[in-house]
């Protein structure tokens, strides 16, 4: 069975690449029983959204005053 360290590592890796079926299944089982890792996963997703939004807003030129 996957421990929390392995689960959080996979949650982070999942931001960079698609997990294989075995990784997905093991992570899903762990997340079903571990609220701490579920919460960590939600925080990682939120941070990623914030970074993307910030990056997108900095890609547009600012209006000249």
N, C-alpha and C positions, 0 to 999 in steps of 0.2 A: 504494500500500500504506500502511496505517495505521502511524504511528509510536507509540512508547511514551507520549508525552505525550497524544496523541489517545485512545489506549486507556484510560489511567487516567482521563481526563476522562469518557469514556463509562461506565466502570465506576461512577464517582461519580454521574453523571446517572441511571444505571439504578436507583439507590436511590430516586430521586424520581419517576420516570415510566417507562413501558414504552418500550423502544427500538423504532424502526421496523425493518422487515425488513432494510433496507440496513445500518443501524447494527449490528443483531444479527449479520448475516453477516460484516461486516468485522471486528467485534470477535472473533467466534469464530475466524476465520482467524488473527488476530494472536495470540490466546491459545494456539492450537495450537503456535505456534513460539516464544513468548516466556514463559519460566518466571518471569521477574521480574514481569511483568504478571499472570500467573496467581496468583502469591503475593500481589500487591497486592490482587487481587480477593477472595482468601480473607480477608485481613486486614480489608478493608472489611466483608465479611459478618459476621465475628466481632464487630467493633465495633458494627455495627448490632444484632446479637443482644444484646450486653451492654447497650446503651442501652435497648432495648425491655424487657429483664428488669428493669433498674433503674427504669424508668418505671412498669412494672406493679407492682413492689413498693412504690413510693412512693405509688401510688394507693390502697392498702389502709390503713385506719386502724390505727395502732399500738394494741396492747393497753394499757389503763391498769393501772398497778401499784398 
